[in-house]
C-alpha cells in the first residue's frame, strides 16, 4: 500500500467492470485493492481497513448488501464510506441499499465520470488533505494541493513524513492514533518501520510547529498514542 494516498477497495466479480474501476481510480492517484467475492472482500477489509469501499450488490458467496450490513455494525469499520454499485435500479432496491448503510448508490450502467465524482465526494469526507483540500486547526493551515503549511500565517517547512503525519492528525482532530495506526497510514503496511520511528518524527513535527512559539497542539496519550488537540 502506498503511504499517504487514499486506499479504495473495489469489490466486483465481473473482471471487465473491475478493471475499468481500478484503472480510473489509479488514474486519480488512489491506491486500489480489489476483491472478486464477498469472502475475499471481508478479508481485505480486515487486512487493509480501506478509506472507501466500492461494493457490487450481486457477488458470489456473501452478497454486497450483507457485507454492507456487517461492516456498518462493527465499530472498527462503521465509518468507512461504501459506494454500492448495482444493476438493481428500482427505488425499493436503492432505499434498501441506503438503509442498510451504503453512503451512496450507483445503478449500472453508469457514467464513469459521474461515478468518479461520487467517489471523490466520499473521499473528501474521510481524506480531505489527500484529495488536495485545505485543512484548518486553530492557527495551523495545511494546503493539501500545494503541500504548504503555516501557523499564525508564518510558513513552516515540513519533510514529507511530517507533512503526512500532520495531515492525518488534522483530518480527524481529537482522534487518538496508536503508533501502529500511524505507521499504516503514513508509512504504509508494506514497509517495516520500528514503532519508535513514529516518536522520532512526532518530535520533529512538534519542533517545527512550535518553532515560532505557541502551545504544542499534539497530545501524547499515555499507553495509547497521539492526538491533535
CORKAQUI-V99103 format. One record per backbone hydrogen bond with DSSP energy under -0.5 kcal/mol. NH is the residue of the N-H (numbers start at 1). CO is the residue of the C=O. E is the energy in kcal/mol with one decimal. If there is no record, write none. Layout:
{{NH	CO	E} {NH	CO	E}}
//
This chain:
{{4	185	-1.6} {5	2	-0.7} {8	31	-2.7} {9	52	-2.5} {10	8	-0.6} {10	33	-3.0} {11	9	-0.6} {11	54	-3.2} {12	10	-0.7} {12	35	-2.0} {15	13	-0.7} {18	14	-2.6} {19	15	-2.5} {20	16	-1.8} {21	17	-2.2} {22	18	-2.8} {23	19	-2.6} {24	20	-2.3} {25	21	-2.3} {26	22	-2.6} {27	23	-1.8} {28	24	-0.7} {28	25	-0.9} {29	26	-1.7} {30	25	-1.8} {31	6	-2.6} {32	30	-0.5} {33	8	-2.5} {35	10	-2.5} {38	60	-1.7} {41	37	-2.0} {42	38	-2.3} {43	39	-1.8} {44	40	-2.3} {45	41	-2.2} {46	42	-1.7} {47	43	-2.1} {48	44	-2.7} {49	45	-1.8} {51	7	-2.3} {52	7	-1.4} {53	81	-2.4} {54	9	-3.2} {55	53	-0.6} {55	83	-2.6} {56	11	-2.2} {57	85	-2.2} {59	57	-0.9} {64	57	-2.9} {65	57	-0.6} {67	63	-2.2} {68	64	-2.6} {69	65	-2.0} {70	66	-2.5} {71	67	-2.6} {72	68	-2.2} {73	69	-0.8} {73	70	-0.7} {74	70	-0.8} {74	71	-0.6} {77	74	-1.2} {78	74	-1.7} {80	77	-1.5} {81	51	-0.8} {83	53	-3.0} {84	82	-0.7} {84	104	-2.6} {85	55	-2.9} {86	106	-2.3} {89	87	-0.9} {94	90	-2.2} {95	91	-2.9} {96	92	-1.9} {97	93	-2.6} {98	94	-2.4} {99	95	-2.8} {100	96	-1.7} {101	97	-0.6} {101	98	-0.8} {102	97	-2.1} {103	82	-2.2} {104	82	-1.5} {106	84	-3.3} {108	86	-2.8} {115	111	-2.7} {116	112	-2.7} {117	113	-1.8} {118	114	-2.0} {119	115	-2.2} {120	116	-2.8} {121	117	-2.0} {122	118	-1.8} {123	119	-2.6} {124	120	-2.1} {125	121	-0.7} {125	122	-0.6} {126	122	-1.1} {127	123	-3.6} {131	127	-1.0} {131	128	-0.6} {132	129	-1.6} {133	128	-2.6} {135	142	-3.3} {137	140	-2.6} {140	137	-2.8} {141	150	-2.8} {142	135	-2.7} {143	148	-2.8} {144	133	-1.5} {144	142	-0.7} {145	132	-0.6} {147	143	-1.7} {148	143	-0.7} {149	156	-0.7} {150	141	-2.3} {151	154	-2.5} {152	139	-2.7} {154	151	-1.9} {155	153	-0.5} {156	149	-3.1} {158	156	-0.8} {163	159	-2.5} {164	160	-2.1} {165	161	-2.2} {166	162	-2.6} {167	163	-2.6} {168	164	-2.0} {169	165	-2.2} {170	166	-2.9} {171	167	-1.7} {172	168	-0.8} {172	169	-0.6} {173	170	-0.6} {174	228	-2.2} {175	172	-1.7} {177	175	-0.6} {177	226	-3.5} {182	178	-2.1} {183	179	-2.3} {184	180	-2.2} {185	181	-2.3} {186	182	-3.0} {187	182	-0.6} {187	183	-1.6} {188	183	-1.9} {191	188	-1.1} {193	191	-0.7} {197	194	-1.9} {198	194	-0.5} {198	195	-1.0} {199	195	-0.9} {200	196	-1.7} {201	197	-2.2} {202	198	-2.5} {203	199	-2.2} {204	200	-1.8} {205	201	-2.5} {206	202	-2.6} {207	203	-2.0} {208	204	-2.0} {209	205	-2.6} {210	206	-2.2} {211	208	-1.2} {213	210	-1.8} {217	215	-0.6} {219	217	-0.6} {219	227	-3.5} {221	219	-0.6} {221	225	-3.0} {222	220	-0.8} {224	221	-2.6} {225	221	-2.5} {226	177	-2.5} {227	219	-2.0} {229	217	-3.3} {229	227	-0.6}}
//
